[in-house]
Amino acid sequence: MVHMYQIRIFEFEYNGYILLENMESSSPRSTIFECQGDGEFETTLKDVHYNNFIKNIRTSKVLKSKNWP
């Protein structure tokens, strides 16, 4: 089984965020951060539904991507 890990910078409603993608994460909401390091769904995005958020993000740059067995 191959696992994928990726660090992305992306935009949602004109704000920048960092996403740590790991297919084994038990909570995808806990892997989204603002530039100050705060978990986004605990602070500024607490009223945004996660599915709507993911549907409307725009990737700016992939900083790191790695597959491992």
JOZI-V677136 format. One record per helix or strand. SS is the DSSP state (a for helix, b for strand). FROM is the first residue (numbers start at 0). TO is the last residue. If there is no record, write none. Layout:
ss=[SS	SS]
from=[FROM	FROM]
to=[TO	TO]
This chain:
ss=[b	b	a	b	b	a	a	b]
from=[2	14	27	31	38	39	49	57]
to=[11	21	30	32	38	41	54	67]
